[in-house]
Amino acid sequence: MDFSFPPEVEAFRTEVKAFLAENFDESMLDVTHDGTMHVPELHAALAAEGWLAGPVPKELGGGGRTALESIVLNEEMQLARAPIDAMGVTVITAAILMEHGSDHLKETVVPALLNGEALTSFGYTEPESGSDVAAAATKAVKDGDEWVINGAKMWTTMAHIADYVILLTRTDPDVPKHKGLTFFLVPFDSPGIEIQPVPTMATERSNATFYDDVRLSDDWRVGEVNGGWAVMKTALKYERGVAGGQFMSPPVIDAGIDWATNHERADGTRPIDDPAVRERLIRAQIDVEVCRGFAYHCADLANEGAMFGVEGSMTKLFASETFKRHCREIHDMMGAEGLVTLESPEAHRGGLIEEALRHSPVTAIYGGTSEINRNMVAEGFLGLPRAR
Ligand SMILES: Cc1cc2nc3c(=O)[nH]c(=O)nc-3n(C[C@H](O)[C@H](O)[C@H](O)COP(=O)(O)OP(=O)(O)OC[C@H]3O[C@@H](n4cnc5c(N)ncnc54)[C@H](O)[C@@H]3O)c2cc1C
């Protein structure tokens, strides 16, 4: 088997590495310590390269980047610890608007998203529906020429810095749940919106957002009335390569190897001299290679025009479950020193391992929980009976 990428993809990797060397260094992460996972200068630089619409086809106004190039951009950014959240939300929302948006949205909002001036957020999850996203209950009702929106969304990450939310609403409660959904792009400066912070144990800030008689013209509708599920499929199509954290572990493992090699114990030995420590670190590196294989396989399928399903679930499941284990084991290996947080100047590598340990559980929740992904693998790959 030949695992190498075509030369033009490797050339793009070199370009991305050079871009990151010029536009990102870890000190820029200081602005994320309040829990907002966004580095404005980096986002602006990505926009200037034209990479925010990279994977969207050229005929729709995107960059026409292949899925292999998208995964390489995603990989290199994660290896450098550059946040990918704002890029992922922007690419997916712009792609949705380019495919399903009204002329008004294509002419006004898309250019602002792509040149990095405007930010958006996802409004799918609600207090009573998350995994079962099609059960969304936030109501949109037609009143003359306008839509009136009422409801609440949970976990609207980045809402507090975003200009818009792409909102999943129920427009017909009397048909099967997938068939009564409609998307809107809602400007956050519309009257009737409230944003409340939701802090997390990972330091990351998310939000609860509330919509009280929010009025919008039909220009803000995205896709057909009751055609929300088709729009959702477009979102999933573009998630390949740009969303998800397939390469979250390497910086943590690297920091763990660094600590184990350079830390001297009271008896003069180093943790790396302990075969049990070496075995843990080597097993973690093997997981990274397996995960890379899964991720590249998905990108390869997408490159050939296939819409992957269960392969995406396998990748997400493996990436987040092994990330949780790597963080736990490396943190455990560090003993008391692992407890030093990023606020302390003594923290090893800026407290990266301790922070990653707190962040790792959520990676098995957002973007589809591990239980849901296990169900998908069980049913779609192993042929086990449906659990629901
Ligand atoms: C920090 C953070 C940021 C987020 N950001 C966003 C965002 O920006 N926009 C957005 O829309 N959403 C966001 N989410 C929401 C996220 O996608 C949901 O939390 C996730 O889909 C799970 O939904 P839920 O929380 O309602 O849990 P539930 O769906 O209620 O699940 C509860 C538990 O039951 C299990 N479960 C549910 N159904 C099944 C089943 N059929 N079989 C087996 N087990 C099952 C789940 O795995 C889980 O363990 C974010 C969440 C977090 C924590």
The ligand as a Gaussian input file, in Angstrom:
#p B3LYP/6-31G(d) Opt

LIG

0 1
 C      -18.769000      22.541000      25.191000
 C      -19.868000      22.207000      24.199000
 C      -19.973000      22.949000      23.039000
 C      -21.014000      22.679000      22.130000
 N      -21.160000      23.497000      21.041000
 C      -22.295000      23.376000      20.283000
 C      -22.608000      24.362000      19.283000
 O      -21.843000      25.291000      19.022000
 N      -23.807000      24.274000      18.640000
 C      -24.692000      23.253000      18.879000
 O      -25.749000      23.223000      18.253000
 N      -24.406000      22.286000      19.809000
 C      -23.246000      22.345000      20.512000
 N      -22.974000      21.402000      21.503000
 C      -23.973000      20.399000      21.782000
 C      -23.559000      18.967000      21.480000
 O      -23.571000      18.718000      20.091000
 C      -24.529000      18.067000      22.255000
 O      -24.205000      18.235000      23.640000
 C      -24.416000      16.617000      21.883000
 O      -24.911000      16.402000      20.582000
 C      -25.193000      15.707000      22.867000
 O      -26.479000      16.185000      23.046000
 P      -27.064000      16.411000      24.533000
 O      -26.078000      17.226000      25.297000
 O      -28.453000      16.925000      24.404000
 O      -27.098000      14.979000      25.196000
 P      -28.218000      13.874000      24.982000
 O      -28.489000      13.694000      23.520000
 O      -29.375000      14.170000      25.882000
 O      -27.458000      12.604000      25.500000
 C      -27.271000      12.321000      26.909000
 C      -26.543000      11.007000      27.022000
 O      -27.350000       9.946000      26.442000
 C      -26.638000       9.280000      25.403000
 N      -27.559000       8.956000      24.308000
 C      -28.428000       9.783000      23.706000
 N      -29.096000       9.132000      22.729000
 C      -28.617000       7.869000      22.719000
 C      -28.901000       6.701000      21.939000
 N      -29.785000       6.723000      20.961000
 N      -28.212000       5.561000      22.212000
 C      -27.266000       5.527000      23.197000
 N      -26.977000       6.598000      23.985000
 C      -27.632000       7.735000      23.745000
 C      -25.583000      10.283000      24.944000
 O      -24.483000       9.645000      24.346000
 C      -25.217000      10.960000      26.251000
 O      -24.289000      10.200000      26.960000
 C      -21.909000      21.618000      22.384000
 C      -21.777000      20.851000      23.548000
 C      -20.774000      21.132000      24.452000
 C      -20.692000      20.315000      25.711000

